[in-house]
Amino acid sequence: MRPPRFLGFRRVVPWLWLAALAVGCGGPTEDGPRTPQAGFAPSPPSVPAPAGLAGADRSVRDQYAQVRADFELSLAEADGSEDPRAARGRAYGQLGLWYQAYRFDTGAVTAFEIASELDPRAPRWAYHLATLHRLRGRGEEALEHYRRVIEATEPAPYPPALAWTGAIHLDHHRLREAETAYGRALDQNGGMTVALHGLAKVALAEGRSGDARPLLERALDLEPDAAPLLYALARSHLADGNGRLAEALLERLPDDNRRHGSLRLADPWLHEVDALATGVQDHLRAGLRARRAGDLALALERFQRAVAADASNLEASLQLSQLLVELRRPRKAQERLADVKTTFPGEPRVLVLEARAALMLGDVGGAELAVERALEADPSSVAARGLRAEILLRSGRSKEALDLLAGLRSQHPGDPAVARAHATALISVGRSAEARGALEQDLERMPDQPALQTLLDSLGNDGSEAIDDVGNP
């Protein structure tokens, strides 16, 4: 059997390229396949050309022409294969992978639906359908496709399908179903931190914080400093009245929002999709997804590839430098930023990152100089002003730092990072009662910020830091 052609984007002869562009003249549109004329064999179902293709990069348009031509050729060859329906299903499925890689989701759904109908034994197309429905917030539809994947891959179900099944059930508070799915995922892959985290969240939802902690600690052995794990472990300690332990864990979080990211999940099928998109913006999107998921090694690789594709792209260099700082590689970050500054000498975001790297290396003077230059370029920069407050605190100028943070809090009342920085600074100088009052006001404005609530709960009723046995009998 011949291997699929799509993933190599091979060269095609000119008449095939023209045929690809002419597919469905009077044919594939958003209205669906055309009705065949009497006396002719039915045309194969059509997948519309991507609606946003005209505005895409030239390289993407060229790829599409080749992928579409390969698709048409595979359909023509399918009748001579051992299993024509399965061969046609693979053709549609491979086309769907390209659509999915470039986020042309409508066409991807159409292609995968046709592929699944033609070849229902192939679990991969159902898996990609489930992924697209899940990302669109259609959890119940996604569950049905995940069920098909699990059944088709028995007795060793595809672990990511089990993990996502557990996540959807957990979102709908179906705890028993979530526990079963996560448990089966862990049976298939004992090192799956997503499954350990999911089982711990089930235990926390049932008030079993003591059962959650060993699961989370085991997961943290596999992914140290993973924000979702730290946040859940802090919740387990807080549930038992251990406010100080909870706060110590929250202090390790990079920022208030990283707790929302998912954990690393080995998913070869989706990784192959990501690899199809090859432009600088594609590498950036893949890097950002990996970063949100906590897979910092993959994020680093994709940001490096984005910079290699276009070293003059400011966003690529900023993302790479930011990640290098987070990974505590300040000298590497400085090397990248030095190159960026030659093209963008006054860019405040570059200067803020330069200041952070200098601060990590103990160069307070260099950090202060970079922050001042950032503020000259953009006096309203919240990041630069917050970093200046941190430098002032480190220099023993706590009154100036607190005045600056109070002003930021007044100007940005809906920013949880500012609120947290302000309260933490107050606590650091022994003004915990003021911190408590400020946090109570902040939570009235931002009630959906658990990290602020946890920080508040770590303080005693009189504003002092809570002792470890608060809440115990």
PABAKOL-893602 format. One record per residue (C-alpha): x, y, z. Coordinates in pm, whole numbers, plus 32768, in hexadecimal, padded with zeros to 4 digits. Layout:
REM PABAKOL-893602
XYZ;...
REM end
This chain:
REM PABAKOL-893602
800080008000;808981577FA3;80CB824880C1;8001838C80D6;809684A88011;801385D280CC;810785F181E8;8232861180FF;8193871B8021;823C867D7EF3;825E87297DA4;813E86F17CB1;8123871E7B3A;808588627AC2;7F3B87CD7A49;7EFE87377BA2;7F4188897C43;7E4289287B5A;7D4E88127BA2;7D7288567D14;7D1689C37CEB;7BF4896A7C08;7B5E88637CEF;79E888927CF5;79C789AF7BFD;785F89EB7C46;78CD88F47D57;795C88FC7EB8;78C48A227F6D;784E8A6080CD;76F789EA8057;777988858037;77A687917F16;76FA87CB7DCB;75E686E57D52;766585F67C41;75C786127AEB;74F084F37A76;75AF83E179C5;76F584267A7B;778E83747BA8;7767843A7CEC;788685267D2F;794D84E57E6C;78E785C17F92;799587117F81;7A5A87CD8088;7A4B89478053;7B868A0C8019;7BEB8ABE815D;7B268C008182;7C598CC481F3;7D4E8C3680F7;7D618D738024;7DF18E34814B;7EEC8D2781AD;80618D308167;80D38CCF800A;817C8B988097;80318B258130;7F7A8B577FE5;80888A937F2D;8070897A802B;7EF7896E8002;7F14894A7E88;7FFE88227EAB;7F36877E7FC5;7DF487A27F01;7E9087127DC7;7F1185E67E8B;7DB685BA7F1D;7D1685AE7DC5;7E1984B77D47;7DE483D47E75;7C6C83D57E38;7CA883747CCE;7D8B82557D38;7CA581D87E4C;7BCD81017D69;7CF880297D12;7D577FE97E7E;7D037EB87F53;7C047F7F801E;7B8480A87F50;7AAA813D8066;7BC681328162;7CB581C98061;7BC282E6801F;7B9983128196;7D11833781BF;7D17843B80AA;7C10850E8158;7CB584D982AA;7E09854E822D;7D6786818193;7CBE86C482E1;7E0E86BA8395;7E9087D782BE;7D5488A482FA;7D718866846F;7EE288C48476;7E938A1C83E7;7D588A4C84B9;7C658A348398;7B7B897F8484;7A3C897D83B3;7AE588C68295;7B9A87E1838B;7A528774842B;79BB872F82D4;7AE986638265;7AF9859683A5;7982855283A1;799C84CA823E;7AD48402829A;7A27836883C9;78F8830882FB;79CC826981EB;7AB681B682DD;7A0881918431;7B14809B84A6;7C2181A984A3;7C1F824A85FE;7CFE836D85A3;7BFB843384E0;7B01841285FE;7C10848D86EC;7C4F85C88622;7AD88605860A;7AC585E78784;7BE386E087A9;7B3B87E186C9;79EC87BE877D;7A9887DA88D0;7B4E8917886C;7A0389AA87F9;79688964894E;7891884288D4;78EC874E89E6;77D3865489B8;781686348842;7988860B888B;793984F88987;7882842C8882;79AF8435879A;7AA183E788B7;79C682BA890A;79F1823D87A5;7B6A826987BF;7B7981AB8907;7AA7808C8880;7B7280788740;7CBF806987FC;7C5D7F688903;7CF17EAD89BA;7DF67FC389D9;7D2F810689A3;7DE5823A8922;7E4382E58A6E;7DFE844F8A03;7C9883ED89A4;7C6783658B06;7D04849D8BA1;7C27858C8ADF;7AF684B78B2E;7B4884DD8C9D;7B7886558C79;7A2486878BD3;797185B68CDA;7A2486798DEA;79B987C48D4D;785187468D69;788B86CC8ECF;785385618E6F;795684F08F6A;792F83778F50;794B837B8DD4;7A7884668DEA;7B2383878EEA;7AEE82548E10;7B7C82F98CD8;7CAA838D8D8B;7CE982408E37;7CED81878CEB;7DD582908C56;7EC3825B8D78;7EB480E38D41;7F29811E8BDC;8034821C8C3B;80A282218DA7;816483638D6F;8041842D8CE8;803785638DC4;7EED85CD8D26;7E4984938DB2;7EE884BE8F0A;7E7586278F12;7D1685C48EA4;7CF584B98FB1;7D7085B690B3;7C6B86B39042;7B5C85AA9068;7BD8856A91CB;7BDB86DF921A;7A7987069192;7A0B85F49282;7ABE869093A9;7BD0858693B2;7CFE866E93C0;7DCF85609468;7D9A847B933C;7DEA85939247;7F4185EB92D4;7FFC84A59288;7F7C84B39121;7FF0861C90F9;814085DC919B;817684B390B2;811D85928F89;820A86A58FFF;832485A79008;82E585808E92;82A786F08E44;834E87C68F4F;82C089248F75;819988E08E8B;80A689F78EDF;7F5D892E8ED8;7FF4882E8FC5;8078893690B3;7F2789E490B6;7E6788A190FE;7F5E883E9210;7F35899792AC;7DBB895F92AA;7DE88813935C;7EB988B4946E;7DCA89D7948F;7CA688E394B5;7D5B885295E2;7DA189A89676;7F1289B69617;7F148B199594;808B8B4A95A2;80D28A1494D5;7FCB8A8293D9;80648BDC93BA;81C38B4E9392;81488A80926B;80918BA691CE;81CE8C7691E4;826B8B8090F0;81648BCC8FE6;81EA8CA68ECA;80AB8D778EC9;7F3C8D668F24;7EC98CDB8DD8;7FBA8BBC8D98;7EE98ADA8E7B;7DE98AC98D60;7EDC8A1B8C75;7ED088A88C3D;7FF087BC8C7D;80D287098B8A;801A85FE8ACA;80CF851189DE;7FE9851688B1;8098849F8773;7F6684D8869A;7F46864886F5;80C0867C86F2;80C3860A8588;7FBA870F8536;808B882285D9;81BB87B9850F;810387F883C6;80F7897183F9;825189FF83AE;82418B7F83A4;82BD8C6784B7;81588CAA852C;81158B348537;82458AFA8611;81D68C1986F1;80778B8D871A;80FF8A318762;81F38AC1885E;80E38B838911;80068A4E8920;8126898289AF;81708A918AAD;80078A9E8B22;800F89248B41;814789348C19;822588888B18;833B89888B2B;843888B18A72;8353889E8943;83008A118962;84738A648963;84AC8992882C;838D8A37876D;83F28B9A87D1;85588B508764;84D58AD18616;84028C0D85F4;85378CE68629;85FD8C0F8534;84E98C3E8432;84EC8DB9845D;85EA8E538549;85548FAD850F;83FF8F458597;83DA900486DF;82CC8F258774;839A8DEA873A;84C98E8087E8;83F68F038908;83548DB28944;84A28CFE8936;85488DF88A21;84248DF08B15;84338C758B24;85AC8C778B56;85798D5D8C81;846C8C778D0C;85578B4F8CE0;86608C128DA3;874C8C358C7E;87838DAE8C96;88CB8DB38BD7;882C8D028AAD;870D8DFB8AC1;88058F1D8AC1;88B08E938989;87648E8888CD;86FA8FDF894D;8846907888E2;87F99012877C;869290918794;870191E58819;87C5922A86DC;867C9223861B;859192A1872C;866F9379880C;8557942A88C6;8456931388E0;83DA931B8A4C;838791A78A5A;84ED915689F7;8570923D8B05;848E91A38C0E;851190498BBB;867490D18BC0;862F91578D1D;85A290098D93;86D38F4E8D13;87BD90488DBB;86FF90278F03;871F8EAC8EF6;88978ED68ED4;88A18FC09000;88E690F48F2D;87F191DF8FDA;889393148F3F;887592868DE0;870E92238E22;86B8937D8EA0;875694228D6F;8692933F8C80;854A93838D38;858394FA8D2B;85BC94E58BB4;848094128B90;83B995188C4E;8448962D8B76;83CB95708A45;827A95198AE0;822895CA8C28;80E195048C44;818793AB8C38;80F592E48D5A;820691DC8D3A;831C92DE8D4F;827F93938E76;8242924E8F30;83AA91E68EF5;842293398F71;836192FC90B3;840F91AC90D9;8562925390A9;8509935B91AE;84A8924D92A7;85F09197926E;86AA92DC92A3;8601931793F4;852A94379373;83E5939893E2;831B94DB9406;835E953D929C;830E93DB922B;81C493CF92E9;815D9529926D;81A294B99109;80DD93759130;7FBA942991D8;7FAB951590B0;7FAF93F18FBD;7E9A9346907F;7DC794819070;7DFF94AB8EFA;7DCB93388EA7;7CC192BC8F9A;7C7291888EC7;7DD791048EA5;7E0B8FD68F8C;7F858FDB8F5D;7F9691438FDA;7EB290F19100;7F878FC89161;80CE908B9142;804191A2921C;7FC590B6932D;81058FE69328;81D8911F934D;8107918F9478;8134903B951C;82AB904194D9;82D2917E95A8;81F7910396C5;80B691BC9668;7FDB90879652;7EA1912E96D9;7EAD922B95BC;7EE9910F94C9;7DB190609549;7CDC91979519;7D6591D093BB;7D2790659358;7BC1907293D6;7B8391A392FB;7C2F90FF91D2;7B5B8FC491F4;7A1C909291F2;7A89910E909A;7B1E8FC29028;7A648EA590D5;7ADE8DA58FD6;7C4D8DB7903F;7C928C8B9121;7E028CE69146;7DA08E2F91ED;7CAA8D7592CC;7DB88C7D9331;7EA58D9A9385;7D948E36945B;7D4B8CEB9506;7EBA8CC99560;7E948DF79644;7DF68DE1979E;7CAF8E9297EE;7D708FB39884;7E4E8FCE9754;7F6F8F0697E5;7FF58DDB972A;7F258CA8976F;7FBE8B939843;7FD58A3997B3;7EBD899A987E;7DB08A9C9830;7C6A89E697EE;7CD488A7989D;7C14882799CD;
REM end
